C-alpha cells in the first residue's frame, strides 16, 4: 500500500477529533459482524438455517481473518463466500472463498485482501453468503457491519 493511501486510510478511520499518533500506537485493525439468515437473501429463500460471521481486518498487513458458524441448512452446502461490492439488498460477486478446505461449521481462515476489497469492507459493501444445492444463489446471507458483535 502506498504511503499516501496508508495515511488516507488512517485519516479516514481515525475517530473524529482524535490526534494521529504513530501507527505502532494505534489500533490497526477493524472488526466486522453479521447474523446469517434466509431472510437476508435477495431472492425468496425459505430455510430455518441461521449463523454468525465475525471477521477481523489487520490494516497493516491487509489480512482478513474469519470465524463463520452456521446450522440447520436444509441441503448440502456448496460454497461459503465473502461477496461485494454490494449495498444491502443487492448482489455482488464472490471475492473471498471462506471455505477453501471444505464447508463445515465453523469456518475459520484468513486471506490477504487488495485495496479495493478493503474498501468494500470499510464502506459496508460486503456480505457473507452460504449457497447450497437447494438454494444455489444462497441459503443464508448477512451484510457485514463495521464493528464487533453487540
C-alpha positions as CSV (number, residue, x, y, z in Angstrom):
1,X,0.0,0.0,0.0
2,X,1.4,3.4,-0.9
3,X,2.3,5.8,1.9
4,X,-0.2,8.3,0.7
5,X,-3.0,5.7,0.6
6,X,-2.0,4.4,4.1
7,X,-2.2,7.9,5.5
8,X,-5.6,8.4,3.9
9,X,-6.9,5.2,5.4
10,X,-5.6,6.2,8.8
11,X,-7.2,9.6,8.5
12,X,-10.5,8.1,7.3
13,X,-10.6,5.6,10.1
14,X,-9.3,7.8,12.9
15,X,-12.1,8.7,15.3
16,X,-13.4,12.3,14.9
17,X,-11.3,14.8,16.8
18,X,-8.6,12.4,17.7
19,X,-4.9,13.1,17.4
20,X,-2.9,11.0,15.0
21,X,-0.2,9.0,16.7
22,X,2.5,6.7,15.2
23,X,1.0,3.6,13.6
24,X,2.5,1.4,16.3
25,X,0.4,3.1,19.0
26,X,-2.9,2.9,17.1
27,X,-5.4,0.1,16.9
28,X,-4.6,-1.0,13.4
29,X,-7.5,-3.5,13.0
30,X,-11.2,-3.4,12.3
31,X,-13.9,-5.9,13.4
32,X,-16.9,-6.9,11.4
33,X,-20.0,-8.9,12.3
34,X,-23.2,-10.2,10.8
35,X,-26.0,-12.6,11.6
36,X,-26.8,-15.0,8.8
37,X,-30.4,-15.8,7.8
38,X,-32.5,-16.8,4.8
39,X,-34.5,-13.5,5.2
40,X,-31.3,-11.6,4.2
41,X,-31.3,-13.2,0.7
42,X,-32.3,-11.1,-2.3
43,X,-34.4,-13.9,-3.7
44,X,-37.2,-15.6,-1.8
45,X,-35.5,-18.3,0.3
46,X,-37.3,-20.5,2.9
47,X,-35.0,-22.0,5.4
48,X,-34.7,-22.4,9.2
49,X,-30.9,-22.0,8.8
50,X,-29.0,-19.4,10.8
51,X,-25.5,-18.4,11.7
52,X,-23.0,-15.7,12.5
53,X,-19.8,-14.3,11.0
54,X,-17.1,-12.4,12.8
55,X,-14.2,-11.0,10.9
56,X,-11.1,-9.0,11.8
57,X,-9.1,-7.0,9.3
58,X,-5.4,-6.1,10.1
59,X,-4.9,-2.8,8.4
60,X,-1.1,-3.0,8.5
61,X,-1.0,-6.3,6.5
62,X,-4.5,-6.2,4.9
63,X,-5.0,-9.7,6.3
64,X,-8.6,-10.7,6.9
65,X,-9.4,-13.4,9.5
66,X,-12.8,-15.0,9.9
67,X,-14.9,-17.3,12.0
68,X,-18.2,-18.2,10.3
69,X,-20.7,-20.5,12.1
70,X,-24.0,-21.9,10.7
71,X,-26.6,-24.5,11.5
72,X,-29.8,-26.1,10.1
73,X,-29.0,-25.8,6.4
74,X,-31.7,-27.8,4.6
75,X,-29.4,-29.1,1.9
76,X,-25.7,-29.7,1.3
77,X,-23.6,-26.5,1.3
78,X,-21.8,-25.8,-2.0
79,X,-19.9,-22.6,-1.2
80,X,-19.2,-20.0,1.6
81,X,-18.0,-16.7,0.2
82,X,-17.4,-13.1,1.0
83,X,-19.2,-11.0,-1.7
84,X,-19.1,-7.4,-2.9
85,X,-19.2,-4.7,-3.6
86,X,-22.9,-4.6,-2.8
87,X,-25.2,-2.4,-0.7
88,X,-27.7,-4.3,1.4
89,X,-30.4,-5.9,-0.7
90,X,-28.3,-6.0,-3.8
91,X,-25.9,-8.7,-5.2
92,X,-22.1,-8.6,-5.6
93,X,-19.6,-11.1,-6.8
94,X,-17.7,-13.5,-4.5
95,X,-14.2,-12.2,-3.8
96,X,-13.0,-14.5,-0.9
97,X,-13.6,-18.2,-0.5
98,X,-14.3,-18.7,3.2
99,X,-14.2,-22.5,2.9
100,X,-11.2,-23.5,0.8
101,X,-10.8,-26.7,2.8
102,X,-14.5,-27.8,2.9
103,X,-17.7,-26.3,4.1
104,X,-18.1,-27.5,7.7
105,X,-19.1,-25.2,10.5
106,X,-17.2,-23.4,12.0
107,X,-15.3,-22.0,9.1
108,X,-12.0,-20.3,10.1
109,X,-9.2,-18.9,8.0
110,X,-7.5,-15.8,6.7
111,X,-6.6,-14.2,3.4
112,X,-4.7,-11.1,2.2
113,X,-7.0,-8.5,0.6
114,X,-6.3,-6.0,-2.1
115,X,-7.1,-2.3,-1.6
116,X,-10.5,-2.5,-3.4
117,X,-11.6,-5.4,-1.2
118,X,-10.5,-3.5,1.9
119,X,-12.7,-0.6,0.8
120,X,-15.7,-2.9,0.2
121,X,-15.4,-3.9,3.9
122,X,-14.9,-0.5,5.3
123,X,-17.8,1.0,3.5
124,X,-20.2,-1.8,4.5
125,X,-20.5,-3.1,0.9
126,X,-19.6,-6.8,1.7
127,X,-21.7,-9.8,2.7
128,X,-21.2,-13.4,3.7
129,X,-23.2,-15.9,1.6
130,X,-23.6,-19.6,2.0
131,X,-25.0,-21.4,-1.0
132,X,-26.5,-24.9,-1.0
133,X,-27.7,-27.5,-3.5
134,X,-31.3,-26.4,-3.0
135,X,-30.5,-22.7,-2.9
136,X,-27.7,-22.1,-5.4
137,X,-27.9,-18.3,-5.0
138,X,-27.7,-18.6,-1.2
139,X,-29.5,-20.2,1.7
140,X,-28.2,-17.8,4.3
141,X,-26.7,-14.3,4.0
142,X,-25.6,-11.4,6.1
143,X,-24.4,-7.9,5.3
144,X,-21.3,-7.1,7.3
145,X,-21.5,-4.3,9.9
146,X,-18.3,-2.4,10.7
147,X,-17.9,-3.2,14.4
148,X,-17.8,-6.2,16.7
149,X,-20.8,-8.3,17.7
150,X,-23.0,-6.4,20.1
